[in-house]
Amino acid sequence: MASRSLVFSLHISTLTLFILSKTATCCFTHIFGFGDSMSDNGNLLKSIGDRFHPVGYLPYGETYFGRPTGRFSDGRIILDFVAEGYELPFIPPYLSGTSPEDFPHGANFAFAGATALSDSYFESRGIVPYGFYTLDTQIHWFKNLLASISEQPGYSSDYMSNVLFVVGEIGGNDYNHPMFDGRTLDEVRTFVPDVLSKISLTIQELISCGAKTLLVPNIFPIGCNPIYLTTFQSKNREDYDSKTGCIKPLNEFIEYHNAKLSKELEKLRQLYPNVTIIYGDYYAAAMKIFSNPEEFGFSYPLVACCGSEGPYNYSSLAKCGYPRSTVCSDPSKYVSWDGLHVTEAAYKLIAQGLLDGTHSSPPIPTNCSNFMHDSA
């Protein structure tokens, strides 16, 4: 009976994507994405040129593309599945083009390592900035591209009504960097109001540019990531969730951020009643997998597919793509790809939860007539 239930569930999920792709194409003709390495599909790789980075080599990209694309996964990421759901081609990274003609259906500005907060913010707290492109830079790129697009023949004021803005995941690195720098959870918690303020201001800036529909995802449960499970191992059994094996204090911190983000989005909905602001619950979608991995076909929920050594197959001395690292034979059995990022199989399930409305609030638009906006 269990196997029949799983097969039925998979058929329903597939049918959901099929129906969505056949009914929602008129809603969104463009997607603009922002975020960090969970969403980056080539910007970091384009920025470093010929310099070495493991994401530029196999096994990254091996499952779907058969080659590295700059995605920090074995295949497609959530933004790809969202684009597929609306029968759009994969959205190109911003740094891969030079003119509006290179972005007929939108652009992805996400950059691996990106933070919401500025480098100066971290410097003021004695934290050496990582020097990655921040959310401010991504917004600057977007405005430059939008200015060019608006000058093209045939540009209409209705353009923004047909754009889906995916703002995130963003904020994770604002916490990752200081925690790996040795800062305590209590100290990092004080960053949350500033991170949320920056995300809120960014959303308002996009709205001022004409954005009508924004999907704003929350942050994944970091306490289930092999890199965190390895770095912050505890001898106290009470620190671990008995059902999932994830580190409870880390996930509780992310739950705190996510709850505050949800409240901030509700405030913005009150301020902008004519704009659709969707809360994407990556956390709940991922925790559903970690709570019942076998139900979704995962045999190794807390172990990295690509990595080396230790109980979680992650070592900072032999990361995925470096010498001594190995790659599993079937990434679809793993949730984690390289210890920090997710496999295509897990990304697909999370994306389905967004597209079918299970983990998006309000549900992501699937019917044009219900979600068209006046082009004010």
N, C-alpha and C positions, 0 to 999 in steps of 0.2 A: 504493500500500500504506500509506503514512504516513497519508493521510486516512482510510482505512478503520480503521486502528488508533486514530486519535483519536476517530472516531465511536463505535467499540466502547467505548473508555474512558469516554466521556461517558455512554453508555447504562448501563454498569456503575455509574457514580457515581450516576446518577439512580435506578437500581434499588435501590442500597444505601439511599438516603434513604427510598424508598418502603417497602422491607421493614422498616426500622427504625421508621418511623412506624406500621406496622401491627402490630408485635409488641412494642413497648416502652412503650406508653402506661401500662401498669399499674405500671411501675417508678417513674416520677417524675410526680407530680401538681402539684409546685411547683418553682420555680427561684428562688434568691436569688443575685443577682450583685453583685460588688464589683469596683472597678477604676478606670481612668482614662478618657481620651477614646476609647480603642479600644472601650470598653464602654458609655460614657455614651449613653443614648438619650433624654435630655431634662432631666436634673437641673440641669445648668448653665443651660440656657435658662430653666427655671422659677425658678431662684434670682435671675436678674438682672432679671426682670420686663420692663419696657418699654425697658430700656437696649439699645443696639445691640450685636449680635454677629453676624458673618456666618453662623454656623450657623443663625440664625433666619430665613434668607432663601434663596431659590433662588440658585444651583443645588443647594445642599445638599438631598438628598432627592429629586432630580428623577427618578431612574431607576425606583424602585419605588413610592414614596408619592405622587410628583407634587407634593410640598410639603415644606417643612422640618419636621423632627420633633425636632430636637435631636441627631440622630445626626451624627457627623463623617464623613459619607460621602455618596455619591450615592444610597444605598439601605439595604438591610439589613446588619446587622453580625453577627458570629459568634454572639452570644447569641440573636439572632432565629432563626438557622438551627438552633441547638440546640433552641430551643423548638419550632420546626416539626417537628424530627425526632421529638419526643415527642408530637406532635399537641396541643401547648399553644398558646394564643394568645400574642402578643407580650407579654413581661413589662413592666408599666408602670414608669416611673421613680418612685422613692419620693416625690419632692416633688410628684408630680401627684395624690396622694391624701391623705385626712385620716383614714380609718378602715379597719379590716380588710376591710370590704366592698369597698373599692377595689382590693384585692389578692387576688383569689380564687385565683390560681395563682402567687403569689410577687411579689417586688419586685426592682427593680434599684437598687442604691445607688451605682453607679459615678458618678464625677464627673470631668469633664474637668480635667486639670491636677493631679489628685490624686497625692500622694506616699505612700509607705509610712511614711516617717519624718516626725516632727513639725516644725513651723516652728522650734521652739527648737533642734532639732538643726542646722539650716542656719545659724541665727543664730550659734550657738556656733563656727561655722567661717567666719564673716564673709560668709556668703551671704544676701542679702536674700530672705526667703521670698516665695513667690508668693501666699500667702494663700488657696489653694484648700482644699477640704475633704479632709482626710487620711483614711487608712485607719481611724484611731481614730474619726473622726466617723462614717464609714460603719458601723462596728460598733455604735456608740452608737445610730444610727438603727435598725439591725436589732433590737437588743435591745428598744427601745421598741415596735417593731411586733410582735415576737414576744410580748411581755407582753400586748399588746392581743388578739392572736390567741388566746392560751391562755385568755383569759377568755370566749371566744365559746362559745355552746351547741354541743354536739356535738364540741368539741375532744377529740382522742384522743391518748394517749401514742404511738400509731403515726405521728403526723403527721410527725415528723422522718425516719422510715424512707422516706418517699416524696418527700423533698426533695433536689434536686441543688444543691449550693453551687458556684458558679463564682467562685473567688477570683483574679481577675486578668483580663487582664494588669495587674500592679501592680509598681512599681519603676522603670519606664522613666523617669519624670519625676524620680526621685531622682538620675538620671544626666544627663538632658537639661538640667535647670535649671543645674547647676554647669558643665557643658561649654559651654553657650551663654553662661555668665557668664565664660568664659575660663579655667576651671580645666583642668589637664592630665589626661590619661587616667590617669597614675600616681597623681595625687591622688584622682581619682574612684574609682579601684579600691579605695582604702582604705575607701570607703563600703559596699562589697559585704557584708562580714560583718554590719553593722548593718541593712542592708536585709533580708537573709535572716533575721536574728534576728526582725525585726518581722513578716515574713510568717509565720514559724514560730509565733510567739506568737499571731498572729491565728488561724491554723488551730486551734491548741490551744484558744483561747477559743471558737471555733465548736463544736468537739467537746464542750467542757464545757457548751455550750448544747443539746447533743443531736444535732449534725450526724453523719450516718452515711456520706454520700458526698460527697466534695469533688473537684472538678476544678480543678487549679492550673496554669494555663498559664505558660510561660516568656515571654521577651521577644523581639520581632521583631528581625530583622537590621537595625539602624539604619544600617549602612554602605551599605545599598541605598536609603535614603530620600533623595529629592531635596533636602530641607532640609539634611541632613548632607553630601550630595554637593556642594551649593553652598557651604555655610558652611566646610567643611573640605577644599576643593579642594587638591590637592597636585601639585607639579611632579615629584615622584618617582614614576615609573611603577611602582616596586616596591610602592607603597602600594595599588595597585589589583589586584583579582582579574582575571586575564587572561580568564577565562571569563565572568564576570558583570558586570564593570565596577564592582563594589562596593568600598568602602574596607576593606581587610583589617584594619588595626589596630582599627577601630571594631567590626567583626564579631567579631574575636578577643576583644575585651573582653566583648561580650555572650555569647559562648560560655563565657567564664570564669564569668560570673554564672549562666548556665543550668546549667552542670555542677555548680556549688555548690548550686543550688536542687534539682537532682535528688538529690544526696546527702542534703540536708536532709530531703527528703520520705521517703527511704528510712529515715532515723532515726525519723521520725514513725510510719511503718508498723510499726516494731518496738515503739514505745511504745504504739500503739493498734491491735493486731491485729484488732480487731472493726470497724474503720472502713476504708472504701475510700478511699484517697487516690490520685488519678489525676494523672499528670504529662502536661499537654497541651503537645505540642511545636510551638508556633506557628513557632518558628525553622526547624525542619527542613521543615515544610510550605511555608513561604514560600521557603526556599532552593531547594526543588525547582522552584518556579515560576521563580525568577531564573536557575536553571541551564539551564532549557529552556523559555523563555517561549513560543516558537511552538507547542510541543507542546500547551500549554494555551490557545492562542488569543490570547496577548498580543503585540502588536506593539511596545509602548513600555514595557518593564518598569521603566525608571529615570526616566521623565519624568512629571511631574504632569499629570493631565488638566485640572485647574483651577488656573490660576496665571498667571505672566507672566515673560517674559524668560529669557535664559540657556539653556545646554545642557540643563538639567533642568526648564525651565519653572517655576522657583520664584524668587521675589524677596520678601524681607522687606518691601519697599516697596509691593508690589502682590500681597498674598496673595489666595487664593481668596475671592471675595465682595466684594472691595474694588474701587474704581475702577481701571481699566486692566487688571484681570485678565480672562482669557478662559476659556472652558470648551470642552473637546473635543467633537466631535460624537458619539463613541461611547466612553463610559467603559469598556465591556467589553474594550477593547483595551489598557487601562492597568492596571497594578497599583496605582500611587499615585493617590489622588484629589486631594489638595490639597498634596502635598509631604511630609506627615507621616503622614496617615491613608490607609487603603486603600479601594479601590473595592469595591462590592458583589460584583463578579465574583471578585475575589481572596479576599474574605472567605468566599464560598461554597465555594471549593475548599479553603480551610484548614479550614472547619467540617466538610466531608465527610471530611477526613483524621482529624479527631477522632472523628466518629461511626462511621466504619467500622473504627476501631481502628488504622489505619496510623500515626497520630501521637498516640496516647494510650496511656499505659502505667501500670497495666494497661488493657486496652481499656475504653472507657466502657461501662457496663452496657446490654445490649440484651435481656436475658432476665430477667424478674422472679424466677424460681425460683432463679437463680444468685446474685442480688444482694440479696435481702431480708435485713434485719438484725433481730436481736432488739431490741425496744424496752426497753433496760435503763434 
